[in-house]
Amino acid sequence: LAGTAKSRFSAKDYSDHMALVRAYEGWKDAEREGSAYEYCWRNFLSAQTLQAIHSLRKQFSFILKEAGLVDTDSSINNKLSHNQSLVRAVICSGLFPGIASVVGDIHVI
């Protein structure tokens, strides 16, 4: 059952990183609806781990804003966050420095 839940998050791209992003986004949606506990239970996820990821995201966002690398308005920074090709490219760039570069003025968290 846990494998089935994981495969739903992986979709067709077989990416563990994108599966984690989808699991986190689903948890945030469930949290807004007041059903985060059920979401975690149903999908074999750890609420503590997701909360830790949320905390790390907030810390990372703060550091990027303090460094002047992103705008203080999060809606501007995240306008391309649903572009999966771009998100995969950013992940790839982070895993393999020098494999990709940013062209233009693109802000993504």
C-alpha positions as CSV (number, residue, x, y, z in Angstrom):
1,L,0.0,0.0,0.0
2,A,2.9,2.4,0.8
3,G,4.4,1.6,-2.6
4,T,1.1,2.4,-4.3
5,A,0.9,5.7,-2.4
6,K,4.5,6.6,-3.5
7,S,3.7,5.8,-7.1
8,R,0.8,8.2,-7.1
9,F,3.2,11.0,-6.1
10,S,5.8,9.9,-8.7
11,A,3.2,10.2,-11.5
12,K,4.9,9.3,-14.8
13,D,8.2,11.1,-14.3
14,Y,9.6,8.6,-11.8
15,S,11.3,11.4,-9.9
16,D,11.7,11.0,-6.1
17,H,12.3,14.7,-5.9
18,M,9.1,15.6,-7.7
19,A,7.2,13.0,-5.7
20,L,8.4,14.7,-2.5
21,V,7.3,18.1,-3.9
22,R,3.8,16.7,-4.7
23,A,3.5,15.0,-1.3
24,Y,4.4,18.3,0.4
25,E,2.0,20.3,-1.7
26,G,-0.8,17.8,-1.0
27,W,0.0,18.0,2.7
28,K,-0.2,21.8,2.6
29,D,-3.6,21.6,0.8
30,A,-4.8,19.1,3.3
31,E,-3.6,21.3,6.2
32,R,-5.6,24.2,4.8
33,E,-8.7,21.9,4.7
34,G,-8.0,20.7,8.3
35,S,-7.3,17.1,7.1
36,A,-3.5,16.9,7.4
37,Y,-3.5,14.0,9.8
38,E,-5.7,11.9,7.5
39,Y,-3.6,12.8,4.5
40,C,-0.5,11.6,6.2
41,W,-2.1,8.4,7.4
42,R,-3.7,7.6,4.0
43,N,-0.4,8.3,2.2
44,F,2.1,6.7,4.7
45,L,3.7,10.1,5.3
46,S,5.3,11.4,8.5
47,A,3.6,14.6,9.7
48,Q,6.8,15.5,11.7
49,T,8.9,15.1,8.6
50,L,6.6,17.3,6.5
51,Q,6.5,19.9,9.3
52,A,10.4,19.9,9.3
53,I,10.4,20.3,5.6
54,H,8.0,23.3,6.0
55,S,10.3,24.8,8.6
56,L,13.4,24.4,6.4
57,R,11.5,26.0,3.4
58,K,10.7,29.0,5.6
59,Q,14.3,29.3,6.8
60,F,15.6,29.0,3.2
61,S,13.1,31.6,2.0
62,F,14.2,34.0,4.7
63,I,17.9,33.5,3.8
64,L,17.3,34.1,0.1
65,K,15.3,37.3,0.9
66,E,18.0,38.5,3.3
67,A,20.6,38.0,0.6
68,G,18.5,39.9,-1.9
69,L,18.2,37.0,-4.2
70,V,14.4,36.9,-4.2
71,D,11.7,39.6,-3.8
72,T,10.0,39.9,-0.4
73,D,6.7,39.3,-2.2
74,S,6.4,35.5,-2.4
75,S,3.7,35.5,-5.1
76,I,6.3,37.1,-7.5
77,N,9.0,34.5,-6.5
78,N,6.6,31.5,-7.0
79,K,4.9,32.5,-10.3
80,L,6.8,29.8,-12.1
81,S,6.7,27.2,-9.4
82,H,4.2,25.0,-11.2
83,N,6.3,24.8,-14.3
84,Q,7.6,21.2,-13.7
85,S,10.2,21.4,-16.4
86,L,11.7,24.4,-14.8
87,V,11.5,22.8,-11.3
88,R,13.3,19.7,-12.6
89,A,16.0,21.9,-14.1
90,V,16.5,23.7,-10.9
91,I,16.7,20.4,-9.0
92,C,19.2,19.1,-11.6
93,S,21.3,22.3,-11.3
94,G,21.4,21.9,-7.5
95,L,22.5,18.3,-7.7
96,F,25.1,18.8,-10.4
97,P,26.6,22.3,-10.2
98,G,27.5,23.7,-13.5
99,I,25.1,21.7,-15.5
100,A,22.6,24.5,-15.9
101,S,22.5,28.3,-15.6
102,V,19.9,31.0,-15.2
103,V,19.2,33.2,-18.2
104,G,17.3,36.4,-17.6
105,D,15.5,37.5,-14.5
106,I,13.7,34.3,-13.3
107,H,12.7,34.0,-9.6
108,V,11.8,30.6,-8.3
109,I,11.7,29.1,-4.8
